[in-house]
Amino acid sequence: VSTSGYYKWRGKSRSARDLRDDELTALIEYHYEHLNGRPGVRRMRAELAAGGHRVSHKRVWRLMKVAGLEGRHPKAWKRTTVAGDSPVGAPDLIGRDFTAAEANTKWCGD
């Protein structure tokens, strides 16, 4: 890199995009704190749109990533039925013979 090129780069003012990104990052951080750190990219974009700021989800994603913000994920589904040490299944009353000679003699379900 040439010396003149370095000083030219160093002396440049910030672009309009960088200034807008700073403004949006401040809004994103405000909404993130206001909503207890729950909103992800889609909800954050909806919050900004409700405030009159048209922003793409990709830009919100990028700004949230740079700011280190992540939405909370719901907890994993927890199994509520516990089988126990030795679960006992239902008895096989028809001996796995599902053919019926006449109607309403063998009823099965899962």
Biopython code that builds the backbone (N, CA, C, O; Angstrom):
import numpy as np
from Bio.PDB.StructureBuilder import StructureBuilder

atoms = [
    (1, "VAL", "N", (0.857, -1.176, 0.000)),
    (1, "VAL", "CA", (0.000, 0.000, 0.000)),
    (1, "VAL", "C", (0.896, 1.230, 0.000)),
    (1, "VAL", "O", (1.838, 1.339, 0.784)),
    (2, "SER", "N", (0.580, 2.134, -0.885)),
    (2, "SER", "CA", (1.386, 3.355, -0.951)),
    (2, "SER", "C", (1.039, 4.278, 0.212)),
    (2, "SER", "O", (-0.042, 4.190, 0.793)),
    (3, "THR", "N", (1.971, 5.157, 0.537)),
    (3, "THR", "CA", (1.768, 6.103, 1.632)),
    (3, "THR", "C", (0.614, 7.042, 1.327)),
    (3, "THR", "O", (-0.220, 7.320, 2.189)),
    (4, "SER", "N", (0.574, 7.528, 0.091)),
    (4, "SER", "CA", (-0.501, 8.454, -0.267)),
    (4, "SER", "C", (-1.862, 7.756, -0.246)),
    (4, "SER", "O", (-2.865, 8.354, 0.143)),
    (5, "GLY", "N", (-1.892, 6.474, -0.672)),
    (5, "GLY", "CA", (-3.139, 5.717, -0.643)),
    (5, "GLY", "C", (-3.630, 5.484, 0.775)),
    (5, "GLY", "O", (-4.832, 5.524, 1.038)),
    (6, "TYR", "N", (-2.698, 5.239, 1.688)),
    (6, "TYR", "CA", (-3.072, 5.045, 3.089)),
    (6, "TYR", "C", (-3.677, 6.313, 3.662)),
    (6, "TYR", "O", (-4.723, 6.263, 4.309)),
    (7, "TYR", "N", (-3.035, 7.443, 3.435)),
    (7, "TYR", "CA", (-3.544, 8.695, 3.999)),
    (7, "TYR", "C", (-4.852, 9.124, 3.334)),
    (7, "TYR", "O", (-5.697, 9.754, 3.970)),
    (8, "LYS", "N", (-5.016, 8.786, 2.064)),
    (8, "LYS", "CA", (-6.286, 9.077, 1.400)),
    (8, "LYS", "C", (-7.408, 8.254, 2.044)),
    (8, "LYS", "O", (-8.498, 8.768, 2.294)),
    (9, "TRP", "N", (-7.129, 6.971, 2.311)),
    (9, "TRP", "CA", (-8.112, 6.099, 2.957)),
    (9, "TRP", "C", (-8.405, 6.568, 4.376)),
    (9, "TRP", "O", (-9.556, 6.569, 4.812)),
    (10, "ARG", "N", (-7.368, 6.960, 5.084)),
    (10, "ARG", "CA", (-7.517, 7.387, 6.474)),
    (10, "ARG", "C", (-8.303, 8.690, 6.584)),
    (10, "ARG", "O", (-9.017, 8.900, 7.564)),
    (11, "GLY", "N", (-8.179, 9.546, 5.609)),
    (11, "GLY", "CA", (-8.833, 10.847, 5.658)),
    (11, "GLY", "C", (-10.263, 10.857, 5.141)),
    (11, "GLY", "O", (-10.950, 11.873, 5.239)),
    (12, "LYS", "N", (-10.723, 9.723, 4.586)),
    (12, "LYS", "CA", (-12.081, 9.693, 4.052)),
    (12, "LYS", "C", (-13.102, 9.793, 5.169)),
    (12, "LYS", "O", (-12.900, 9.271, 6.266)),
    (13, "SER", "N", (-14.202, 10.471, 4.874)),
    (13, "SER", "CA", (-15.294, 10.530, 5.844)),
    (13, "SER", "C", (-16.113, 9.238, 5.733)),
    (13, "SER", "O", (-16.002, 8.499, 4.755)),
    (14, "ARG", "N", (-16.918, 8.988, 6.733)),
    (14, "ARG", "CA", (-17.715, 7.766, 6.750)),
    (14, "ARG", "C", (-18.816, 7.846, 5.700)),
    (14, "ARG", "O", (-19.360, 8.917, 5.431)),
    (15, "SER", "N", (-19.129, 6.710, 5.120)),
    (15, "SER", "CA", (-20.144, 6.668, 4.067)),
    (15, "SER", "C", (-21.539, 6.789, 4.671)),
    (15, "SER", "O", (-21.736, 6.624, 5.874)),
    (16, "ALA", "N", (-22.498, 7.082, 3.796)),
    (16, "ALA", "CA", (-23.886, 7.204, 4.238)),
    (16, "ALA", "C", (-24.396, 5.861, 4.766)),
    (16, "ALA", "O", (-25.196, 5.817, 5.700)),
    (17, "ARG", "N", (-23.930, 4.776, 4.163)),
    (17, "ARG", "CA", (-24.347, 3.446, 4.621)),
    (17, "ARG", "C", (-23.838, 3.180, 6.038)),
    (17, "ARG", "O", (-24.574, 2.655, 6.874)),
    (18, "ASP", "N", (-22.588, 3.539, 6.309)),
    (18, "ASP", "CA", (-22.048, 3.340, 7.655)),
    (18, "ASP", "C", (-22.807, 4.161, 8.689)),
    (18, "ASP", "O", (-23.076, 3.686, 9.792)),
    (19, "LEU", "N", (-23.148, 5.387, 8.331)),
    (19, "LEU", "CA", (-23.894, 6.236, 9.262)),
    (19, "LEU", "C", (-25.289, 5.660, 9.517)),
    (19, "LEU", "O", (-25.767, 5.660, 10.651)),
    (20, "ARG", "N", (-25.938, 5.171, 8.457)),
    (20, "ARG", "CA", (-27.264, 4.564, 8.605)),
    (20, "ARG", "C", (-27.178, 3.264, 9.416)),
    (20, "ARG", "O", (-28.063, 2.964, 10.217)),
    (21, "ASP", "N", (-26.106, 2.502, 9.200)),
    (21, "ASP", "CA", (-25.911, 1.275, 9.978)),
    (21, "ASP", "C", (-25.763, 1.580, 11.465)),
    (21, "ASP", "O", (-26.291, 0.851, 12.304)),
    (22, "ASP", "N", (-25.051, 2.648, 11.792)),
    (22, "ASP", "CA", (-24.902, 3.038, 13.199)),
    (22, "ASP", "C", (-26.252, 3.409, 13.810)),
    (22, "ASP", "O", (-26.557, 3.044, 14.946)),
    (23, "GLU", "N", (-27.050, 4.139, 13.036)),
    (23, "GLU", "CA", (-28.382, 4.535, 13.510)),
    (23, "GLU", "C", (-29.265, 3.301, 13.730)),
    (23, "GLU", "O", (-29.948, 3.189, 14.748)),
    (24, "LEU", "N", (-29.239, 2.383, 12.765)),
    (24, "LEU", "CA", (-30.047, 1.169, 12.880)),
    (24, "LEU", "C", (-29.554, 0.271, 14.014)),
    (24, "LEU", "O", (-30.358, -0.352, 14.707)),
    (25, "THR", "N", (-28.245, 0.202, 14.203)),
    (25, "THR", "CA", (-27.703, -0.612, 15.294)),
    (25, "THR", "C", (-28.174, -0.083, 16.638)),
    (25, "THR", "O", (-28.502, -0.860, 17.534)),
    (26, "ALA", "N", (-28.209, 1.230, 16.781)),
    (26, "ALA", "CA", (-28.701, 1.817, 18.031)),
    (26, "ALA", "C", (-30.176, 1.464, 18.245)),
    (26, "ALA", "O", (-30.581, 1.149, 19.364)),
    (27, "LEU", "N", (-30.974, 1.514, 17.180)),
    (27, "LEU", "CA", (-32.388, 1.141, 17.287)),
    (27, "LEU", "C", (-32.550, -0.343, 17.617)),
    (27, "LEU", "O", (-33.390, -0.721, 18.434)),
    (28, "ILE", "N", (-31.738, -1.171, 16.973)),
    (28, "ILE", "CA", (-31.808, -2.610, 17.223)),
    (28, "ILE", "C", (-31.450, -2.908, 18.670)),
    (28, "ILE", "O", (-32.121, -3.709, 19.322)),
    (29, "GLU", "N", (-30.405, -2.278, 19.178)),
    (29, "GLU", "CA", (-30.011, -2.503, 20.573)),
    (29, "GLU", "C", (-31.090, -2.015, 21.534)),
    (29, "GLU", "O", (-31.333, -2.642, 22.566)),
    (30, "TYR", "N", (-31.736, -0.903, 21.202)),
    (30, "TYR", "CA", (-32.818, -0.396, 22.051)),
    (30, "TYR", "C", (-33.967, -1.402, 22.113)),
    (30, "TYR", "O", (-34.440, -1.749, 23.195)),
    (31, "HIS", "N", (-34.414, -1.871, 20.931)),
    (31, "HIS", "CA", (-35.519, -2.833, 20.891)),
    (31, "HIS", "C", (-35.123, -4.151, 21.552)),
    (31, "HIS", "O", (-35.944, -4.784, 22.215)),
    (32, "TYR", "N", (-33.885, -4.561, 21.377)),
    (32, "TYR", "CA", (-33.407, -5.808, 21.968)),
    (32, "TYR", "C", (-33.486, -5.738, 23.489)),
    (32, "TYR", "O", (-33.934, -6.687, 24.133)),
    (33, "GLU", "N", (-33.058, -4.632, 24.057)),
    (33, "GLU", "CA", (-33.125, -4.461, 25.508)),
    (33, "GLU", "C", (-34.573, -4.299, 25.972)),
    (33, "GLU", "O", (-34.971, -4.840, 27.004)),
    (34, "HIS", "N", (-35.349, -3.550, 25.196)),
    (34, "HIS", "CA", (-36.747, -3.294, 25.552)),
    (34, "HIS", "C", (-37.570, -4.588, 25.567)),
    (34, "HIS", "O", (-38.496, -4.721, 26.366)),
    (35, "LEU", "N", (-37.238, -5.533, 24.695)),
    (35, "LEU", "CA", (-37.971, -6.795, 24.589)),
    (35, "LEU", "C", (-37.235, -7.936, 25.290)),
    (35, "LEU", "O", (-37.463, -9.105, 24.979)),
    (36, "ASN", "N", (-36.365, -7.606, 26.221)),
    (36, "ASN", "CA", (-35.660, -8.578, 27.071)),
    (36, "ASN", "C", (-34.812, -9.582, 26.294)),
    (36, "ASN", "O", (-34.680, -10.735, 26.705)),
    (37, "GLY", "N", (-34.244, -9.154, 25.187)),
    (37, "GLY", "CA", (-33.337, -10.021, 24.438)),
    (37, "GLY", "C", (-33.991, -11.179, 23.728)),
    (37, "GLY", "O", (-33.311, -12.144, 23.379)),
    (38, "ARG", "N", (-35.286, -11.118, 23.504)),
    (38, "ARG", "CA", (-35.998, -12.226, 22.867)),
    (38, "ARG", "C", (-36.030, -12.164, 21.345)),
    (38, "ARG", "O", (-35.931, -13.209, 20.702)),
    (39, "PRO", "N", (-36.165, -10.976, 20.736)),
    (39, "PRO", "CA", (-36.441, -10.978, 19.299)),
    (39, "PRO", "C", (-35.259, -11.446, 18.461)),
    (39, "PRO", "O", (-34.103, -11.111, 18.721)),
    (40, "GLY", "N", (-35.596, -12.233, 17.449)),
    (40, "GLY", "CA", (-34.609, -12.627, 16.459)),
    (40, "GLY", "C", (-34.679, -11.664, 15.289)),
    (40, "GLY", "O", (-35.216, -10.563, 15.408)),
    (41, "VAL", "N", (-34.139, -12.081, 14.175)),
    (41, "VAL", "CA", (-34.053, -11.203, 13.008)),
    (41, "VAL", "C", (-35.440, -10.843, 12.484)),
    (41, "VAL", "O", (-35.703, -9.677, 12.189)),
    (42, "ARG", "N", (-36.334, -11.830, 12.365)),
    (42, "ARG", "CA", (-37.655, -11.546, 11.784)),
    (42, "ARG", "C", (-38.466, -10.602, 12.658)),
    (42, "ARG", "O", (-39.083, -9.661, 12.158)),
    (43, "ARG", "N", (-38.466, -10.851, 13.947)),
    (43, "ARG", "CA", (-39.243, -9.980, 14.831)),
    (43, "ARG", "C", (-38.602, -8.597, 14.926)),
    (43, "ARG", "O", (-39.308, -7.591, 15.004)),
    (44, "MET", "N", (-37.280, -8.542, 14.918)),
    (44, "MET", "CA", (-36.593, -7.253, 14.975)),
    (44, "MET", "C", (-36.914, -6.433, 13.728)),
    (44, "MET", "O", (-37.129, -5.224, 13.812)),
    (45, "ARG", "N", (-36.945, -7.088, 12.583)),
    (45, "ARG", "CA", (-37.285, -6.382, 11.351)),
    (45, "ARG", "C", (-38.713, -5.853, 11.427)),
    (45, "ARG", "O", (-38.988, -4.745, 10.967)),
    (46, "ALA", "N", (-39.622, -6.633, 12.002)),
    (46, "ALA", "CA", (-41.009, -6.193, 12.154)),
    (46, "ALA", "C", (-41.097, -5.004, 13.106)),
    (46, "ALA", "O", (-41.879, -4.083, 12.871)),
    (47, "GLU", "N", (-40.310, -5.014, 14.171)),
    (47, "GLU", "CA", (-40.291, -3.886, 15.109)),
    (47, "GLU", "C", (-39.799, -2.621, 14.417)),
    (47, "GLU", "O", (-40.362, -1.543, 14.608)),
    (48, "LEU", "N", (-38.753, -2.756, 13.615)),
    (48, "LEU", "CA", (-38.225, -1.592, 12.900)),
    (48, "LEU", "C", (-39.236, -1.090, 11.869)),
    (48, "LEU", "O", (-39.403, 0.118, 11.698)),
    (49, "ALA", "N", (-39.907, -2.012, 11.185)),
    (49, "ALA", "CA", (-40.909, -1.618, 10.190)),
    (49, "ALA", "C", (-42.074, -0.906, 10.861)),
    (49, "ALA", "O", (-42.629, 0.039, 10.301)),
    (50, "ALA", "N", (-42.450, -1.354, 12.061)),
    (50, "ALA", "CA", (-43.538, -0.692, 12.788)),
    (50, "ALA", "C", (-43.140, 0.722, 13.184)),
    (50, "ALA", "O", (-43.995, 1.595, 13.331)),
    (51, "GLY", "N", (-41.855, 0.945, 13.355)),
    (51, "GLY", "CA", (-41.363, 2.279, 13.686)),
    (51, "GLY", "C", (-41.094, 3.143, 12.464)),
    (51, "GLY", "O", (-40.631, 4.276, 12.597)),
    (52, "GLY", "N", (-41.379, 2.620, 11.269)),
    (52, "GLY", "CA", (-41.214, 3.401, 10.055)),
    (52, "GLY", "C", (-39.857, 3.252, 9.388)),
    (52, "GLY", "O", (-39.510, 4.053, 8.520)),
    (53, "HIS", "N", (-39.084, 2.251, 9.772)),
    (53, "HIS", "CA", (-37.767, 2.030, 9.172)),
    (53, "HIS", "C", (-37.839, 0.804, 8.273)),
    (53, "HIS", "O", (-37.995, -0.319, 8.751)),
    (54, "ARG", "N", (-37.724, 1.028, 6.962)),
    (54, "ARG", "CA", (-37.757, -0.079, 6.009)),
    (54, "ARG", "C", (-36.354, -0.646, 5.868)),
    (54, "ARG", "O", (-35.451, 0.015, 5.356)),
    (55, "VAL", "N", (-36.185, -1.873, 6.328)),
    (55, "VAL", "CA", (-34.876, -2.520, 6.322)),
    (55, "VAL", "C", (-35.076, -3.972, 5.914)),
    (55, "VAL", "O", (-36.071, -4.591, 6.288)),
    (56, "SER", "N", (-34.141, -4.514, 5.154)),
    (56, "SER", "CA", (-34.249, -5.923, 4.785)),
    (56, "SER", "C", (-33.805, -6.805, 5.944)),
    (56, "SER", "O", (-33.053, -6.374, 6.818)),
    (57, "HIS", "N", (-34.282, -8.045, 5.936)),
    (57, "HIS", "CA", (-33.907, -8.974, 7.000)),
    (57, "HIS", "C", (-32.418, -9.298, 6.952)),
    (57, "HIS", "O", (-31.813, -9.611, 7.978)),
    (58, "LYS", "N", (-31.827, -9.222, 5.753)),
    (58, "LYS", "CA", (-30.395, -9.508, 5.631)),
    (58, "LYS", "C", (-29.562, -8.437, 6.329)),
    (58, "LYS", "O", (-28.551, -8.737, 6.963)),
    (59, "ARG", "N", (-29.993, -7.203, 6.206)),
    (59, "ARG", "CA", (-29.271, -6.117, 6.864)),
    (59, "ARG", "C", (-29.422, -6.199, 8.381)),
    (59, "ARG", "O", (-28.464, -5.969, 9.120)),
    (60, "VAL", "N", (-30.630, -6.528, 8.842)),
    (60, "VAL", "CA", (-30.857, -6.691, 10.280)),
    (60, "VAL", "C", (-30.002, -7.841, 10.799)),
    (60, "VAL", "O", (-29.412, -7.735, 11.874)),
    (61, "TRP", "N", (-29.929, -8.935, 10.051)),
    (61, "TRP", "CA", (-29.114, -10.077, 10.447)),
    (61, "TRP", "C", (-27.651, -9.669, 10.574)),
    (61, "TRP", "O", (-26.988, -10.014, 11.552)),
    (62, "ARG", "N", (-27.151, -8.935, 9.585)),
    (62, "ARG", "CA", (-25.749, -8.512, 9.599)),
    (62, "ARG", "C", (-25.466, -7.605, 10.780)),
    (62, "ARG", "O", (-24.461, -7.779, 11.470)),
    (63, "LEU", "N", (-26.341, -6.639, 11.021)),
    (63, "LEU", "CA", (-26.121, -5.697, 12.121)),
    (63, "LEU", "C", (-26.233, -6.386, 13.482)),
    (63, "LEU", "O", (-25.479, -6.070, 14.403)),
    (64, "MET", "N", (-27.169, -7.324, 13.609)),
    (64, "MET", "CA", (-27.284, -8.051, 14.876)),
    (64, "MET", "C", (-26.056, -8.930, 15.102)),
    (64, "MET", "O", (-25.598, -9.081, 16.235)),
    (65, "LYS", "N", (-25.531, -9.500, 14.043)),
    (65, "LYS", "CA", (-24.343, -10.339, 14.169)),
    (65, "LYS", "C", (-23.138, -9.504, 14.589)),
    (65, "LYS", "O", (-22.370, -9.916, 15.459)),
    (66, "VAL", "N", (-22.968, -8.337, 13.978)),
    (66, "VAL", "CA", (-21.847, -7.462, 14.332)),
    (66, "VAL", "C", (-21.976, -6.992, 15.778)),
    (66, "VAL", "O", (-20.977, -6.884, 16.489)),
    (67, "ALA", "N", (-23.204, -6.711, 16.213)),
    (67, "ALA", "CA", (-23.431, -6.236, 17.582)),
    (67, "ALA", "C", (-23.402, -7.374, 18.602)),
    (67, "ALA", "O", (-23.415, -7.123, 19.808)),
    (68, "GLY", "N", (-23.363, -8.619, 18.129)),
    (68, "GLY", "CA", (-23.323, -9.763, 19.038)),
    (68, "GLY", "C", (-24.662, -10.071, 19.685)),
    (68, "GLY", "O", (-24.707, -10.574, 20.807)),
    (69, "LEU", "N", (-25.754, -9.774, 18.988)),
    (69, "LEU", "CA", (-27.092, -10.001, 19.535)),
    (69, "LEU", "C", (-27.710, -11.232, 18.885)),
    (69, "LEU", "O", (-27.652, -11.396, 17.666)),
    (70, "GLU", "N", (-28.295, -12.088, 19.697)),
    (70, "GLU", "CA", (-29.005, -13.267, 19.202)),
    (70, "GLU", "C", (-30.352, -13.354, 19.888)),
    (70, "GLU", "O", (-30.474, -13.050, 21.075)),
    (71, "GLY", "N", (-31.355, -13.767, 19.147)),
    (71, "GLY", "CA", (-32.661, -13.973, 19.753)),
    (71, "GLY", "C", (-32.661, -15.241, 20.587)),
    (71, "GLY", "O", (-31.886, -16.163, 20.334)),
    (72, "ARG", "N", (-33.524, -15.281, 21.569)),
    (72, "ARG", "CA", (-33.627, -16.477, 22.403)),
    (72, "ARG", "C", (-34.404, -17.543, 21.657)),
    (72, "ARG", "O", (-35.412, -17.258, 21.012)),
    (73, "HIS", "N", (-33.932, -18.760, 21.752)),
    (73, "HIS", "CA", (-34.613, -19.884, 21.132)),
    (73, "HIS", "C", (-35.504, -20.546, 22.175)),
    (73, "HIS", "O", (-35.153, -20.575, 23.354)),
    (74, "PRO", "N", (-36.641, -21.073, 21.764)),
    (74, "PRO", "CA", (-37.477, -21.777, 22.741)),
    (74, "PRO", "C", (-36.761, -23.028, 23.238)),
    (74, "PRO", "O", (-35.930, -23.609, 22.540)),
    (75, "LYS", "N", (-37.102, -23.421, 24.447)),
    (75, "LYS", "CA", (-36.483, -24.620, 25.006)),
    (75, "LYS", "C", (-36.887, -25.842, 24.192)),
    (75, "LYS", "O", (-37.939, -25.863, 23.552)),
    (76, "ALA", "N", (-36.044, -26.843, 24.228)),
    (76, "ALA", "CA", (-36.336, -28.084, 23.524)),
    (76, "ALA", "C", (-37.542, -28.763, 24.158)),
    (76, "ALA", "O", (-37.793, -28.608, 25.354)),
    (77, "TRP", "N", (-38.281, -29.509, 23.360)),
    (77, "TRP", "CA", (-39.456, -30.209, 23.844)),
    (77, "TRP", "C", (-39.030, -31.231, 24.872)),
    (77, "TRP", "O", (-38.059, -31.960, 24.669)),
    (78, "LYS", "N", (-39.745, -31.285, 25.961)),
    (78, "LYS", "CA", (-39.415, -32.202, 27.038)),
    (78, "LYS", "C", (-40.467, -33.300, 27.106)),
    (78, "LYS", "O", (-41.666, -33.021, 27.113)),
    (79, "ARG", "N", (-40.017, -34.542, 27.155)),
    (79, "ARG", "CA", (-40.930, -35.672, 27.238)),
    (79, "ARG", "C", (-41.577, -35.691, 28.615)),
    (79, "ARG", "O", (-40.883, -35.609, 29.629)),
    (80, "THR", "N", (-42.892, -35.798, 28.658)),
    (80, "THR", "CA", (-43.597, -35.745, 29.933)),
    (80, "THR", "C", (-43.966, -37.123, 30.456)),
    (80, "THR", "O", (-44.209, -37.274, 31.654)),
    (81, "THR", "N", (-44.016, -38.121, 29.604)),
    (81, "THR", "CA", (-44.368, -39.464, 30.040)),
    (81, "THR", "C", (-43.087, -40.242, 30.312)),
    (81, "THR", "O", (-42.228, -40.362, 29.439)),
    (82, "VAL", "N", (-42.966, -40.764, 31.511)),
    (82, "VAL", "CA", (-41.796, -41.543, 31.876)),
    (82, "VAL", "C", (-42.211, -43.003, 31.955)),
    (82, "VAL", "O", (-43.146, -43.345, 32.679)),
    (83, "ALA", "N", (-41.525, -43.861, 31.218)),
    (83, "ALA", "CA", (-41.905, -45.265, 31.143)),
    (83, "ALA", "C", (-41.577, -46.017, 32.427)),
    (83, "ALA", "O", (-42.269, -46.976, 32.768)),
    (84, "GLY", "N", (-40.561, -45.612, 33.127)),
    (84, "GLY", "CA", (-40.178, -46.322, 34.346)),
    (84, "GLY", "C", (-39.084, -47.335, 34.061)),
    (84, "GLY", "O", (-38.543, -47.384, 32.956)),
    (85, "ASP", "N", (-38.760, -48.145, 35.063)),
    (85, "ASP", "CA", (-37.681, -49.118, 34.906)),
    (85, "ASP", "C", (-38.081, -50.281, 34.006)),
    (85, "ASP", "O", (-37.327, -50.657, 33.109)),
    (86, "SER", "N", (-39.253, -50.849, 34.235)),
    (86, "SER", "CA", (-39.697, -51.979, 33.415)),
    (86, "SER", "C", (-41.150, -51.744, 33.012)),
    (86, "SER", "O", (-42.067, -52.212, 33.687)),
    (87, "PRO", "N", (-41.361, -51.020, 31.912)),
    (87, "PRO", "CA", (-42.736, -50.732, 31.505)),
    (87, "PRO", "C", (-43.453, -52.004, 31.048)),
    (87, "PRO", "O", (-42.857, -52.879, 30.420)),
    (88, "VAL", "N", (-44.718, -52.083, 31.372)),
    (88, "VAL", "CA", (-45.533, -53.235, 30.994)),
    (88, "VAL", "C", (-46.489, -52.787, 29.900)),
    (88, "VAL", "O", (-47.249, -51.834, 30.072)),
    (89, "GLY", "N", (-46.440, -53.482, 28.783)),
    (89, "GLY", "CA", (-47.318, -53.147, 27.679)),
    (89, "GLY", "C", (-48.684, -53.787, 27.843)),
    (89, "GLY", "O", (-48.891, -54.615, 28.730)),
    (90, "ALA", "N", (-49.602, -53.401, 26.991)),
    (90, "ALA", "CA", (-50.943, -53.986, 27.027)),
    (90, "ALA", "C", (-50.868, -55.427, 26.530)),
    (90, "ALA", "O", (-50.067, -55.727, 25.644)),
    (91, "PRO", "N", (-51.676, -56.311, 27.073)),
    (91, "PRO", "CA", (-51.630, -57.722, 26.643)),
    (91, "PRO", "C", (-52.154, -57.877, 25.216)),
    (91, "PRO", "O", (-53.024, -57.122, 24.780)),
    (92, "ASP", "N", (-51.618, -58.858, 24.496)),
    (92, "ASP", "CA", (-52.017, -59.145, 23.119)),
    (92, "ASP", "C", (-53.184, -60.124, 23.154)),
    (92, "ASP", "O", (-52.978, -61.338, 23.163)),
    (93, "LEU", "N", (-54.397, -59.607, 23.174)),
    (93, "LEU", "CA", (-55.587, -60.441, 23.346)),
    (93, "LEU", "C", (-55.992, -61.197, 22.081)),
    (93, "LEU", "O", (-56.670, -62.220, 22.167)),
    (94, "ILE", "N", (-55.584, -60.706, 20.907)),
    (94, "ILE", "CA", (-56.000, -61.381, 19.671)),
    (94, "ILE", "C", (-54.850, -62.149, 19.026)),
    (94, "ILE", "O", (-55.007, -62.686, 17.929)),
    (95, "GLY", "N", (-53.701, -62.210, 19.689)),
    (95, "GLY", "CA", (-52.576, -62.996, 19.180)),
    (95, "GLY", "C", (-52.074, -62.529, 17.830)),
    (95, "GLY", "O", (-51.616, -63.347, 17.032)),
    (96, "ARG", "N", (-52.144, -61.257, 17.553)),
    (96, "ARG", "CA", (-51.693, -60.614, 16.317)),
    (96, "ARG", "C", (-52.403, -61.177, 15.076)),
    (96, "ARG", "O", (-51.867, -61.120, 13.969)),
    (97, "ASP", "N", (-53.586, -61.708, 15.266)),
    (97, "ASP", "CA", (-54.405, -62.180, 14.149)),
    (97, "ASP", "C", (-55.484, -61.126, 13.914)),
    (97, "ASP", "O", (-56.487, -61.080, 14.626)),
    (98, "PHE", "N", (-55.268, -60.279, 12.907)),
    (98, "PHE", "CA", (-56.135, -59.127, 12.692)),
    (98, "PHE", "C", (-57.276, -59.408, 11.709)),
    (98, "PHE", "O", (-58.080, -58.517, 11.437)),
    (99, "THR", "N", (-57.357, -60.600, 11.187)),
    (99, "THR", "CA", (-58.442, -60.913, 10.261)),
    (99, "THR", "C", (-59.692, -61.268, 11.063)),
    (99, "THR", "O", (-59.627, -62.020, 12.035)),
    (100, "ALA", "N", (-60.814, -60.727, 10.648)),
    (100, "ALA", "CA", (-62.078, -60.958, 11.359)),
    (100, "ALA", "C", (-63.027, -61.734, 10.459)),
    (100, "ALA", "O", (-63.150, -61.442, 9.269)),
    (101, "ALA", "N", (-63.695, -62.724, 11.036)),
    (101, "ALA", "CA", (-64.648, -63.529, 10.270)),
    (101, "ALA", "C", (-65.913, -62.732, 9.973)),
    (101, "ALA", "O", (-66.505, -62.891, 8.906)),
    (102, "GLU", "N", (-66.332, -61.885, 10.896)),
    (102, "GLU", "CA", (-67.512, -61.049, 10.686)),
    (102, "GLU", "C", (-67.251, -59.669, 11.285)),
    (102, "GLU", "O", (-66.278, -59.468, 12.012)),
    (103, "ALA", "N", (-68.113, -58.746, 10.976)),
    (103, "ALA", "CA", (-67.932, -57.358, 11.419)),
    (103, "ALA", "C", (-68.089, -57.232, 12.926)),
    (103, "ALA", "O", (-68.831, -57.992, 13.548)),
    (104, "ASN", "N", (-67.387, -56.270, 13.507)),
    (104, "ASN", "CA", (-67.446, -55.927, 14.931)),
    (104, "ASN", "C", (-66.993, -57.047, 15.862)),
    (104, "ASN", "O", (-67.474, -57.138, 16.991)),
    (105, "THR", "N", (-66.080, -57.898, 15.411)),
    (105, "THR", "CA", (-65.547, -58.928, 16.309)),
    (105, "THR", "C", (-64.147, -58.576, 16.803)),
    (105, "THR", "O", (-63.788, -58.938, 17.923)),
    (106, "LYS", "N", (-63.353, -57.882, 15.996)),
    (106, "LYS", "CA", (-62.002, -57.479, 16.406)),
    (106, "LYS", "C", (-61.822, -55.997, 16.091)),
    (106, "LYS", "O", (-61.912, -55.570, 14.940)),
    (107, "TRP", "N", (-61.569, -55.239, 17.130)),
    (107, "TRP", "CA", (-61.306, -53.815, 16.967)),
    (107, "TRP", "C", (-59.875, -53.563, 17.394)),
    (107, "TRP", "O", (-59.430, -54.072, 18.423)),
    (108, "CYS", "N", (-59.146, -52.770, 16.602)),
    (108, "CYS", "CA", (-57.737, -52.485, 16.908)),
    (108, "CYS", "C", (-57.492, -50.989, 16.761)),
    (108, "CYS", "O", (-58.199, -50.290, 16.036)),
    (109, "GLY", "N", (-56.500, -50.534, 17.449)),
    (109, "GLY", "CA", (-56.081, -49.135, 17.333)),
    (109, "GLY", "C", (-54.613, -49.016, 17.684)),
    (109, "GLY", "O", (-54.016, -49.950, 18.220)),
    (110, "ASP", "N", (-54.045, -47.889, 17.387)),
    (110, "ASP", "CA", (-52.636, -47.721, 17.739)),
    (110, "ASP", "C", (-52.461, -46.717, 18.831)),
    (110, "ASP", "O", (-51.335, -46.452, 19.252)),
]
sb = StructureBuilder()
sb.init_structure("model")
sb.init_model(0)
sb.init_chain("A")
sb.init_seg("    ")
for serial, (resi, resn, name, xyz) in enumerate(atoms, 1):
    if name == "N":
        sb.init_residue(resn, " ", resi, " ")
    sb.init_atom(name, np.array(xyz, "f"), 0.0, 1.0, " ", f" {name:<3s}", serial, name[0])
structure = sb.get_structure()
